[in-house]
Amino acid sequence: MSEEDGAYVVEEVNITDSENDDFEYQSVAIDSIDIPEGEDDYEAMVQAVKGRVEGPKTPVEIIESKFTMRHESTDDFVRNFLVRLGMTKTLEAFQSEWYELKAKGKLKNEDIAPVPDVYLKNQELRDQVSSMRNELEKAQYNAEKAIATWDKLRKEKDFHRMHHHRVQQEKQKLIGDIDKLRKGQELYEAKYKELASKYESAMKEKMLMKLERDRLKGRVDTLEKSLSQTHQESIPQDTKKSIMEKSKSKKEETPWPADNRPNPYAAATGIEPAHAESFMLTRTYKGHQLAISGLALHARKPILATASDDHTWKMWSLSNGELIMSGEGHTDWVSGISFHPKGSILATSSGDQTVKLWDFVNAKCTSTFTQHTQAVWNVDFHDSGDFIASCSMDHSIRLWDLPTQKCRQSYRGHVDSINHCKFQPYSNFLGSASGDKTVSMWDMRTAQCVQTYYGHLNCVNHVSFNMRGDTISSCDSDGVVKIWDSRMVREKIQFDTGQLPANSSVFDKSGVILLVASEDANIYVYNLETGENIHTLRGHEQGVQDVLFDPTGKFIVSASSDATFRVWQ
C-alpha cells in the first residue's frame, strides 16, 4: 500500500558489518542441541539440554568489555526530564505523539539528533547548584548552632570566672581569719602555760602549807597536853573534880579522818566487769503509794531501803521481797536515803527541810537536823561513819558530826540548788551537783572548793564516783552524761541519752560499766572502754529516778515514778 494512503510498508533489510554503527559486532557460534524430533516428551528434552550443559568442559575465553560514551538523544532527554519532574501524563502524551510523528517521518534529522552538550552541562550545573544550595543551608544551620554553643560556652566561662573570683576572695578572707585565729591561739597558749605554771606553784604552796599545818597542829597538841598536865598539878583537888565533870558533860568534836587512809580498790586489778548487757527484768515490787525517789543497799546484807514521795521510807529483804521496816516521821516527800557503813543507822532527807537518823534496834528516829532553810535533796555517809553530808535547795551543803550531833561545816559557793552530793571513796573530799550547771569538789575539813568542772549546759542532777575515786560521772536535765578524770581535771567522754533528763548514774565495781536512769523510763548501760551503749533496760512505766548496782555485780535495782522498784538480773 502506498504511503499516501496511510498504510505501513514492511521491508526486508539485511544488516551487514559495513552498516554505519559505532558498536563493534562479533560473530557468535550457534550451539546445536539435538532434540528428538516428533516427540513431545518434555523430560527427554530436559535430559538432552542437561547432557549438553554437563558435557566435557572446554576452556572459556574471557573477552574484555569495551564501553563507549554515546550522547543522549532528544527523546530520551525529554523523557528523563519528565520522569525526574514526575509528569507522567505529559510523558505518555509525548511518547504517543513522538512515536507517531517519527513513524510518519515528519520529524527531521536535526530534531532527533543527540542533545547538544550544552544542555547536559546546564543540567549538571543545575544539579550542582541545587546540591551546593543544600550544603549551604546545612552549613548555615551548623553555623547558627555553633554560634549558639559558643554563646553558651562564653556565658559559662564568664560565670566560672566570676565564681573563681568569688572563691578567691573567700579564700583570702578565710586565710586572714586563720591567721587571726592562729595569733589568738598563740596568745591563749602562752596564757595557758602561764596559768599552768601558776597552778603548779599554787599546788606546791598548798601542799607545803598543809604539811606545815599538820606539823604545827602536832606541836599544838603536844603543848596542850603538857599545859593541861602542868595546870592539873597546880590546881587544888576540888577544882580538878569540877573541871572533869564539866569536860564529861561537854562532848569533844570528832577528829578529821586521816589523809593516808588506803583505798583497797586503788590498785585493784582483774576485777571483772558486770555482765549488764545480759540483764533482764526478774522481779517487780509495788513498794509505795507515790513515786520512789531514792535507793540504798546495805553494805553486807541483801537489804534495800527506799525513799518515797508518800512521806515514808521502807526497808525490804531482797531475798524474798518482804517488808522489814517502815519509817514515818517526815512531813513532806522523802528525797534521799543512805545506810551507815556498818549498817546500823539509816539517814533520810526530806522536803520538810530536815535530815533524820533512824535506829534499827530501837526502831525510832534518834536525831533530827533542822539547820537547812529549804528542802533537802540528798544525804550521804562518809566511809568513816562519823560524818554525814546533806545538800539543799538553799544553795548549801552541811556536814554533820554524828558523835556531837552538830553541824561541823557549811559549804557555800554554788549559786543555785544543790541537787546531789557524794563522798569520794576513802578520801576527805566531797562532790556536789548543782542547778548552776557545775560539778564541784570540796575539802570536807576546810570547807573550801578545790575544783569546779564546767561543761554542762543545764541543771546537773546527780554525781557519783567509781570505787578507785579517779573517775566522776555527772548527768543533767538535757539527758547528757559526762565522765570526768578527777586527776587530770578534764572531760573523758560524753553520752547523750535523749531529750528527757538523766536522773542518776552509777558505776559497777570494776568502773567499766555505767548505768544511767532516765526520765524516759529506760535504764541505759554504757561500756566506758568502748564508749558504746551496750544495752537498754525497759520495763518501768514512768521515769526512772534512781538505780544501784549490787556490790557483787550480780543484779541491779531501780526505782521509778511509777511507785515500783524492780530487780534486773
VEXDREN-2710 file (C-alpha; in Angstrom, 1 decimal):
% VEXDREN-2710
k/r/px/py/pz
1/MET/0.0/0.0/0.0
2/SER/1.2/3.5/-0.7
3/GLU/2.4/5.9/1.9
4/GLU/-0.3/8.5/1.0
5/ASP/-3.0/6.0/1.9
6/GLY/-1.6/6.0/5.5
7/ALA/-0.6/2.3/5.2
8/TYR/2.6/0.8/6.7
9/VAL/5.1/-0.9/4.4
10/VAL/7.2/-3.8/5.6
11/GLU/10.6/-4.0/4.0
12/GLU/13.2/-6.7/4.4
13/VAL/16.6/-5.2/5.4
14/ASN/19.9/-7.1/5.7
15/ILE/22.2/-5.8/8.4
16/THR/25.8/-6.1/7.4
17/ASP/29.1/-5.3/9.1
18/SER/29.5/-2.3/6.9
19/GLU/26.4/-0.6/8.4
20/ASN/27.2/2.8/10.0
21/ASP/27.1/1.9/13.7
22/ASP/29.5/2.7/16.5
23/PHE/29.1/-0.7/18.1
24/GLU/31.5/-3.4/17.2
25/TYR/29.8/-6.7/16.5
26/GLN/31.3/-10.1/16.9
27/SER/30.2/-13.4/15.4
28/VAL/28.9/-16.0/17.9
29/ALA/28.9/-19.7/17.2
30/ILE/25.5/-21.3/17.4
31/ASP/25.4/-24.4/19.6
32/SER/23.3/-27.2/18.2
33/ILE/21.2/-29.2/20.6
34/ASP/19.8/-32.5/19.3
35/ILE/16.2/-32.6/20.4
36/PRO/14.3/-35.7/19.3
37/GLU/12.0/-34.7/16.5
38/GLY/8.5/-35.8/16.5
39/GLU/8.4/-36.4/20.3
40/ASP/6.6/-34.1/22.7
41/ASP/8.3/-35.7/25.6
42/TYR/9.3/-32.7/27.8
43/GLU/11.5/-34.9/30.0
44/ALA/13.6/-36.1/27.1
45/MET/14.2/-32.5/26.0
46/VAL/15.3/-31.6/29.5
47/GLN/17.7/-34.5/29.6
48/ALA/19.1/-33.5/26.3
49/VAL/19.8/-30.0/27.5
50/LYS/21.2/-31.2/30.8
51/GLY/23.6/-33.5/28.9
52/ARG/24.7/-30.7/26.8
53/VAL/25.4/-28.5/29.9
54/GLU/27.2/-31.2/31.8
55/GLY/29.3/-32.3/28.8
56/PRO/33.0/-32.0/28.5
57/LYS/34.2/-28.7/29.8
58/THR/36.2/-26.6/27.4
59/PRO/38.3/-23.5/28.4
60/VAL/36.2/-20.3/28.2
61/GLU/37.8/-17.3/26.5
62/ILE/37.4/-14.2/28.6
63/ILE/36.6/-11.2/26.4
64/GLU/37.4/-7.8/27.8
65/SER/34.4/-5.5/27.6
66/LYS/34.8/-2.1/25.9
67/PHE/32.4/0.8/26.7
68/THR/31.9/3.9/24.6
69/MET/30.1/7.0/25.7
70/ARG/27.1/7.9/23.5
71/HIS/25.3/11.2/23.5
72/GLU/21.8/11.2/24.8
73/SER/19.1/11.5/22.1
74/THR/16.5/14.2/22.2
75/ASP/13.6/12.0/23.1
76/ASP/15.5/10.3/25.9
77/PHE/16.5/13.7/27.2
78/VAL/12.9/14.9/27.3
79/ARG/11.7/11.6/28.7
80/ASN/14.2/11.7/31.5
81/PHE/13.3/15.3/32.2
82/LEU/9.6/14.5/32.6
83/VAL/10.4/11.4/34.7
84/ARG/12.5/13.5/37.0
85/LEU/9.7/16.0/37.5
86/GLY/7.1/13.3/37.9
87/MET/5.0/14.5/34.9
88/THR/3.6/11.0/34.0
89/LYS/0.6/12.2/32.0
90/THR/2.8/14.5/29.9
91/LEU/5.2/11.7/29.4
92/GLU/2.5/9.4/28.0
93/ALA/1.2/12.1/25.6
94/PHE/4.8/12.9/24.5
95/GLN/5.6/9.3/23.8
96/SER/2.5/8.6/21.8
97/GLU/2.8/11.7/19.7
98/TRP/6.6/11.4/19.3
99/TYR/6.4/7.8/18.0
100/GLU/3.5/8.7/15.7
101/LEU/5.4/11.6/14.1
102/LYS/8.6/9.5/13.9
103/ALA/6.7/6.7/12.2
104/LYS/5.2/9.0/9.7
105/GLY/8.6/10.6/9.0
106/LYS/7.5/14.1/9.9
107/LEU/10.5/14.6/12.2
108/LYS/13.6/16.0/10.7
109/ASN/17.1/14.6/11.4
110/GLU/18.2/17.6/13.4
111/ASP/15.1/17.1/15.6
112/ILE/16.0/13.5/16.6
113/ALA/19.8/14.2/16.7
114/PRO/21.6/13.8/20.0
115/VAL/21.2/16.6/22.5
116/PRO/24.0/19.1/22.5
117/ASP/26.5/19.0/25.3
118/VAL/25.5/22.5/26.5
119/TYR/22.1/21.2/27.7
120/LEU/23.8/18.4/29.5
121/LYS/26.3/20.8/31.0
122/ASN/23.5/23.1/32.1
123/GLN/21.7/20.2/33.7
124/GLU/24.8/19.1/35.5
125/LEU/25.4/22.7/36.7
126/ARG/21.8/23.0/37.8
127/ASP/22.2/19.8/39.8
128/GLN/25.5/21.1/41.3
129/VAL/23.8/24.4/42.2
130/SER/21.0/22.5/43.9
131/SER/23.4/20.3/45.8
132/MET/25.5/23.3/46.8
133/ARG/22.4/25.2/47.9
134/ASN/21.5/22.3/50.2
135/GLU/25.0/22.2/51.5
136/LEU/24.9/25.9/52.1
137/GLU/21.7/25.6/54.1
138/LYS/23.3/22.8/56.2
139/ALA/26.3/24.9/56.7
140/GLN/24.2/27.9/57.8
141/TYR/22.3/25.7/60.2
142/ASN/25.6/24.3/61.6
143/ALA/27.0/27.8/61.8
144/GLU/23.9/29.1/63.8
145/LYS/24.2/26.0/66.1
146/ALA/27.9/26.7/66.6
147/ILE/27.2/30.4/67.4
148/ALA/24.6/29.3/70.0
149/THR/27.0/26.8/71.5
150/TRP/29.7/29.5/71.5
151/ASP/27.4/32.0/73.3
152/LYS/26.5/29.3/75.9
153/LEU/30.2/28.4/76.5
154/ARG/31.1/32.1/76.7
155/LYS/28.4/32.7/79.4
156/GLU/29.6/29.6/81.3
157/LYS/33.2/30.9/81.1
158/ASP/32.1/34.3/82.4
159/PHE/30.1/32.5/85.2
160/HIS/33.0/30.3/86.2
161/ARG/35.4/33.3/86.0
162/MET/33.2/35.2/88.4
163/HIS/32.7/32.2/90.6
164/HIS/36.5/31.8/90.7
165/HIS/37.0/35.4/91.7
166/ARG/34.4/35.0/94.5
167/VAL/36.1/31.8/95.7
168/GLN/39.5/33.6/95.7
169/GLN/38.0/36.4/97.7
170/GLU/36.5/34.0/100.2
171/LYS/39.8/32.1/100.3
172/GLN/41.7/35.2/101.1
173/LYS/39.2/36.1/103.8
174/LEU/39.5/32.6/105.4
175/ILE/43.3/32.8/105.2
176/GLY/43.0/36.1/107.1
177/ASP/40.7/34.6/109.7
178/ILE/43.0/31.6/110.1
179/ASP/45.9/34.0/110.7
180/LYS/43.9/35.8/113.3
181/LEU/42.9/32.6/115.0
182/ARG/46.5/31.4/114.9
183/LYS/47.7/34.5/116.6
184/GLY/44.9/34.2/119.2
185/GLN/45.8/30.6/119.7
186/GLU/49.4/31.6/120.3
187/LEU/48.3/34.2/122.9
188/TYR/46.0/31.7/124.6
189/GLU/48.7/29.0/124.6
190/ALA/51.1/31.5/126.3
191/LYS/48.4/32.4/128.8
192/TYR/47.6/28.7/129.4
193/LYS/51.3/28.0/130.1
194/GLU/51.4/30.9/132.5
195/LEU/48.3/29.7/134.3
196/ALA/49.6/26.2/134.4
197/SER/52.8/27.3/136.0
198/LYS/50.8/29.4/138.5
199/TYR/48.6/26.4/139.2
200/GLU/51.6/24.2/139.8
201/SER/53.2/26.7/142.1
202/ALA/49.9/27.2/144.0
203/MET/49.5/23.4/144.4
204/LYS/53.1/23.2/145.7
205/GLU/52.4/26.1/148.1
206/LYS/49.2/24.3/149.2
207/MET/51.0/21.1/149.9
208/LEU/53.7/22.9/151.8
209/MET/51.1/24.8/153.8
210/LYS/49.3/21.6/154.5
211/LEU/52.4/19.9/155.8
212/GLU/53.2/23.0/157.9
213/ARG/49.7/23.0/159.3
214/ASP/49.9/19.3/160.3
215/ARG/53.3/19.9/161.9
216/LEU/52.0/23.0/163.8
217/LYS/48.9/21.1/164.8
218/GLY/51.1/18.3/166.2
219/ARG/53.1/20.8/168.2
220/VAL/50.0/22.5/169.5
221/ASP/48.5/19.1/170.6
222/THR/51.8/18.3/172.4
223/LEU/51.9/21.8/174.1
224/GLU/48.2/21.5/175.1
225/LYS/48.8/18.1/176.7
226/SER/51.8/19.4/178.6
227/LEU/50.0/22.5/179.6
228/SER/47.0/20.6/180.8
229/GLN/49.2/18.3/182.9
230/THR/51.0/21.3/184.4
231/HIS/47.7/23.1/185.1
232/GLN/46.2/20.0/186.7
233/GLU/49.2/19.6/189.0
234/SER/49.0/23.3/190.1
235/ILE/45.2/23.5/190.8
236/PRO/43.5/22.1/194.0
237/GLN/41.8/18.8/194.1
238/ASP/38.3/20.2/194.4
239/THR/38.8/22.3/191.3
240/LYS/40.1/19.3/189.4
241/LYS/36.9/17.4/190.1
242/SER/34.6/20.3/188.9
243/ILE/36.7/20.6/185.6
244/MET/36.5/16.8/185.0
245/GLU/32.7/16.9/185.5
246/LYS/32.4/19.8/183.0
247/SER/34.5/18.1/180.4
248/LYS/32.4/15.0/180.7
249/SER/29.3/17.0/180.1
250/LYS/30.9/18.7/177.0
251/LYS/31.4/16.4/174.0
252/GLU/34.6/16.8/172.0
253/GLU/34.5/17.3/168.3
254/THR/35.3/14.2/166.2
255/PRO/38.8/14.4/164.7
256/TRP/39.0/14.6/160.9
257/PRO/39.8/11.4/159.1
258/ALA/43.5/10.8/158.2
259/ASP/44.7/11.6/154.7
260/ASN/46.8/8.5/154.3
261/ARG/43.9/6.0/154.6
262/PRO/44.4/3.4/151.9
263/ASN/41.8/2.8/149.2
264/PRO/41.6/-1.0/148.7
265/TYR/40.4/-0.5/145.1
266/ALA/43.1/2.0/144.1
267/ALA/45.5/-0.7/142.9
268/ALA/42.9/-3.5/142.4
269/THR/43.3/-5.3/139.0
270/GLY/41.5/-8.1/137.4
271/ILE/38.0/-7.1/138.6
272/GLU/35.6/-8.5/136.1
273/PRO/33.0/-6.0/134.7
274/ALA/29.4/-6.8/135.4
275/HIS/27.6/-8.6/132.6
276/ALA/24.9/-5.9/132.4
277/GLU/24.4/-6.5/128.7
278/SER/22.5/-9.7/129.5
279/PHE/20.4/-8.4/132.4
280/MET/16.7/-8.6/132.2
281/LEU/13.7/-7.9/134.5
282/THR/13.2/-10.6/137.1
283/ARG/11.1/-9.1/139.9
284/THR/8.8/-6.1/140.4
285/TYR/7.6/-4.7/143.7
286/LYS/4.9/-2.2/144.4
287/GLY/6.5/-0.6/147.4
288/HIS/4.9/2.8/147.9
289/GLN/1.8/4.8/147.1
290/LEU/3.7/7.5/145.3
291/ALA/7.0/7.8/143.3
292/ILE/10.1/6.2/144.8
293/SER/12.9/8.9/144.7
294/GLY/15.9/7.1/146.3
295/LEU/17.5/3.7/147.0
296/ALA/20.2/2.4/149.4
297/LEU/21.7/-1.0/149.7
298/HIS/23.0/-2.5/153.0
299/ALA/26.8/-3.0/152.9
300/ARG/26.8/-6.7/153.9
301/LYS/23.2/-8.0/153.8
302/PRO/20.6/-8.3/151.0
303/ILE/18.5/-5.4/152.4
304/LEU/17.2/-2.5/150.3
305/ALA/15.9/0.8/151.7
306/THR/13.6/3.0/149.6
307/ALA/12.5/6.7/150.0
308/SER/9.2/7.9/148.5
309/ASP/7.1/11.0/147.9
310/ASP/4.5/9.5/150.2
311/HIS/6.5/10.8/153.2
312/THR/7.8/7.4/154.2
313/TRP/10.8/5.2/153.8
314/LYS/10.8/1.4/153.8
315/MET/13.3/-1.4/154.2
316/TRP/13.0/-4.6/152.2
317/SER/14.5/-8.1/152.1
318/LEU/15.7/-8.7/148.6
319/SER/15.8/-12.5/149.1
320/ASN/12.1/-12.8/149.4
321/GLY/10.8/-9.2/148.8
322/GLU/9.2/-8.9/152.3
323/LEU/8.9/-5.6/154.1
324/ILE/11.2/-5.4/157.1
325/MET/10.6/-1.9/158.5
326/SER/8.8/1.3/157.6
327/GLY/9.6/4.8/158.9
328/GLU/7.1/7.6/159.3
329/GLY/8.0/11.0/160.7
330/HIS/8.8/13.3/157.8
331/THR/6.0/15.8/156.9
332/ASP/6.9/16.0/153.3
333/TRP/8.4/13.9/150.5
334/VAL/11.5/11.9/151.3
335/SER/14.2/12.7/148.7
336/GLY/17.3/10.8/149.8
337/ILE/18.4/7.8/151.8
338/SER/21.7/6.3/152.9
339/PHE/23.0/3.4/155.1
340/HIS/25.7/3.8/157.7
341/PRO/28.9/1.9/156.6
342/LYS/28.3/-0.6/159.4
343/GLY/24.6/-0.8/158.5
344/SER/23.3/0.1/162.0
345/ILE/21.9/3.5/161.2
346/LEU/19.8/4.9/158.3
347/ALA/19.8/8.6/157.3
348/THR/17.0/10.3/155.3
349/SER/16.5/13.8/153.8
350/SER/13.2/15.4/153.1
351/GLY/11.3/18.3/151.6
352/ASP/10.4/19.4/155.1
353/GLN/14.0/20.9/155.4
354/THR/15.2/18.2/157.8
355/VAL/17.7/15.3/158.0
356/LYS/16.7/12.4/160.2
357/LEU/18.7/9.5/161.7
358/TRP/16.9/6.2/162.3
359/ASP/18.0/3.5/164.8
360/PHE/17.1/-0.1/163.7
361/VAL/17.5/-1.6/167.2
362/ASN/15.0/0.8/168.8
363/ALA/13.0/1.3/165.6
364/LYS/12.8/5.0/166.1
365/CYS/14.2/8.4/165.0
366/THR/17.2/9.2/167.1
367/SER/18.2/12.6/165.7
368/THR/16.8/15.4/163.6
369/PHE/18.9/18.1/162.0
370/THR/17.0/21.3/161.1
371/GLN/19.5/23.9/160.1
372/HIS/18.7/23.8/156.4
373/THR/16.3/26.6/155.4
374/GLN/14.8/24.9/152.3
375/ALA/14.1/21.4/151.0
376/VAL/17.0/18.8/151.4
377/TRP/17.7/16.8/148.3
378/ASN/20.2/14.1/149.4
379/VAL/22.3/12.6/152.2
380/ASP/25.5/10.5/152.2
381/PHE/27.6/8.9/154.9
382/HIS/31.4/9.2/155.0
383/ASP/33.2/5.9/154.9
384/SER/34.4/6.5/158.5
385/GLY/30.8/6.5/159.7
386/ASP/31.3/9.7/161.8
387/PHE/30.1/12.3/159.3
388/ILE/27.1/12.7/157.1
389/ALA/26.7/15.3/154.3
390/SER/23.4/16.8/153.2
391/CYS/22.7/19.1/150.2
392/SER/19.7/21.5/150.0
393/MET/17.8/23.9/147.8
394/ASP/19.2/26.7/150.0
395/HIS/22.5/26.5/147.9
396/SER/24.5/24.9/150.7
397/ILE/26.0/21.6/151.8
398/ARG/26.2/20.8/155.5
399/LEU/28.5/18.3/157.2
400/TRP/27.0/16.8/160.4
401/ASP/29.2/15.4/163.2
402/LEU/27.3/12.3/164.4
403/PRO/29.0/11.9/167.8
404/THR/28.4/15.5/168.7
405/GLN/25.1/15.8/166.8
406/LYS/26.1/19.2/165.4
407/CYS/26.7/20.9/162.1
408/ARG/30.5/20.8/161.7
409/GLN/30.9/22.6/158.4
410/SER/28.8/24.5/155.9
411/TYR/29.9/24.6/152.2
412/ARG/28.8/27.6/150.1
413/GLY/29.8/28.6/146.6
414/HIS/27.0/27.3/144.3
415/VAL/24.5/29.9/143.1
416/ASP/21.6/27.5/142.6
417/SER/20.0/24.5/144.3
418/ILE/22.5/21.7/145.1
419/ASN/20.7/18.5/143.8
420/HIS/23.1/15.8/144.9
421/CYS/26.2/15.2/147.0
422/LYS/28.6/12.2/147.3
423/PHE/31.8/11.5/149.2
424/GLN/34.8/10.4/147.2
425/PRO/35.6/6.9/148.3
426/TYR/38.3/6.7/151.1
427/SER/39.1/10.4/151.0
428/ASN/38.2/13.7/152.6
429/PHE/36.7/15.2/149.5
430/LEU/33.0/15.7/148.7
431/GLY/31.4/16.1/145.3
432/SER/28.3/18.1/144.5
433/ALA/26.0/18.6/141.5
434/SER/24.1/21.9/141.2
435/GLY/21.4/23.6/139.3
436/ASP/24.1/26.2/138.3
437/LYS/25.3/23.7/135.6
438/THR/28.5/22.8/137.5
439/VAL/30.1/20.0/139.5
440/SER/32.3/20.9/142.4
441/MET/34.8/19.2/144.7
442/TRP/35.1/20.3/148.4
443/ASP/37.6/19.6/151.1
444/MET/35.4/18.5/154.0
445/ARG/37.9/19.8/156.6
446/THR/38.5/23.3/155.3
447/ALA/35.0/23.8/153.6
448/GLN/36.9/25.1/150.5
449/CYS/36.0/24.3/146.9
450/VAL/39.1/22.7/145.5
451/GLN/37.9/22.1/141.9
452/THR/34.9/23.0/139.7
453/TYR/34.0/21.1/136.5
454/TYR/32.4/23.2/133.7
455/GLY/30.7/21.7/130.6
456/HIS/27.1/21.0/131.3
457/LEU/24.5/23.3/129.6
458/ASN/21.6/22.6/132.0
459/CYS/20.9/21.7/135.6
460/VAL/23.1/18.9/136.9
461/ASN/21.0/16.2/138.7
462/HIS/23.5/13.7/140.0
463/VAL/27.2/13.0/140.7
464/SER/28.9/9.7/141.5
465/PHE/32.4/8.2/141.8
466/ASN/33.9/4.9/140.8
467/MET/35.5/2.8/143.5
468/ARG/39.0/3.9/142.8
469/GLY/37.9/7.5/143.1
470/ASP/39.7/8.7/139.9
471/THR/36.6/9.0/137.7
472/ILE/33.4/11.1/138.2
473/SER/30.1/10.7/136.5
474/SER/27.5/13.6/136.2
475/CYS/24.2/13.8/134.4
476/ASP/21.9/16.7/133.6
477/SER/18.4/17.7/132.6
478/ASP/19.3/17.6/128.9
479/GLY/20.0/13.8/129.1
480/VAL/23.7/14.4/128.8
481/VAL/26.1/12.2/130.9
482/LYS/29.7/13.4/131.3
483/ILE/32.6/11.3/132.5
484/TRP/35.4/13.3/134.2
485/ASP/39.0/12.4/135.1
486/SER/39.4/13.8/138.6
487/ARG/43.2/13.7/138.5
488/MET/43.7/15.5/135.2
489/VAL/40.6/17.6/135.7
490/ARG/39.2/17.1/132.2
491/GLU/36.3/15.5/130.4
492/LYS/37.0/12.0/129.2
493/ILE/33.8/11.0/127.4
494/GLN/30.2/12.1/126.9
495/PHE/26.9/10.2/126.4
496/ASP/23.5/11.5/125.2
497/THR/20.5/9.5/126.4
498/GLY/17.9/11.6/124.7
499/GLN/15.9/14.8/125.2
500/LEU/14.5/13.9/128.6
501/PRO/16.5/14.4/131.8
502/ALA/19.0/11.8/133.1
503/ASN/18.2/11.5/136.8
504/SER/21.1/9.4/138.2
505/SER/24.2/7.3/137.2
506/VAL/26.3/4.7/138.9
507/PHE/29.5/2.7/138.2
508/ASP/29.9/-1.0/138.7
509/LYS/32.7/-2.4/141.0
510/SER/35.2/-2.5/138.1
511/GLY/34.5/1.0/137.0
512/VAL/33.9/-0.1/133.4
513/ILE/30.1/-0.3/133.2
514/LEU/27.9/2.7/133.8
515/LEU/24.2/2.7/134.4
516/VAL/22.1/5.8/133.7
517/ALA/18.5/6.2/134.9
518/SER/16.5/8.3/132.5
519/GLU/13.2/10.1/132.7
520/ASP/12.1/8.2/129.5
521/ALA/11.5/5.1/131.7
522/ASN/14.7/3.4/130.5
523/ILE/18.0/2.4/132.0
524/TYR/20.9/2.8/129.7
525/VAL/24.0/0.6/130.1
526/TYR/27.4/2.0/128.7
527/ASN/30.8/0.5/128.4
528/LEU/33.4/3.2/129.2
529/GLU/36.2/1.3/127.5
530/THR/34.4/1.2/124.1
531/GLY/32.2/4.3/124.7
532/GLU/29.1/2.3/123.4
533/ASN/25.6/1.8/124.7
534/ILE/25.7/-2.0/125.1
535/HIS/22.2/-2.5/126.5
536/THR/18.9/-0.7/127.3
537/LEU/16.7/-2.0/130.1
538/ARG/13.0/-1.3/129.5
539/GLY/10.1/-2.2/131.9
540/HIS/9.2/0.8/134.0
541/GLU/6.1/2.7/133.1
542/GLN/7.3/6.2/134.2
543/GLY/10.7/7.9/134.6
544/VAL/13.5/6.0/136.5
545/GLN/14.6/8.1/139.5
546/ASP/17.5/6.0/140.9
547/VAL/19.5/2.9/140.1
548/LEU/22.0/0.9/142.1
549/PHE/24.5/-1.9/141.4
550/ASP/24.7/-4.9/143.7
551/PRO/28.2/-4.8/145.3
552/THR/28.9/-8.2/143.7
553/GLY/27.6/-7.0/140.3
554/LYS/25.1/-9.9/140.0
555/PHE/21.9/-7.7/139.8
556/ILE/20.6/-4.2/139.5
557/VAL/17.9/-2.4/141.5
558/SER/15.9/0.6/140.1
559/ALA/13.3/2.9/141.4
560/SER/10.7/4.8/139.4
561/SER/8.0/7.4/139.5
562/ASP/5.5/4.5/138.9
563/ALA/5.8/3.7/142.7
564/THR/7.7/0.4/142.0
565/PHE/11.2/-0.8/142.4
566/ARG/12.5/-3.6/140.1
567/VAL/15.3/-6.1/140.2
568/TRP/17.2/-6.9/137.0
569/GLN/19.4/-9.9/136.8
END
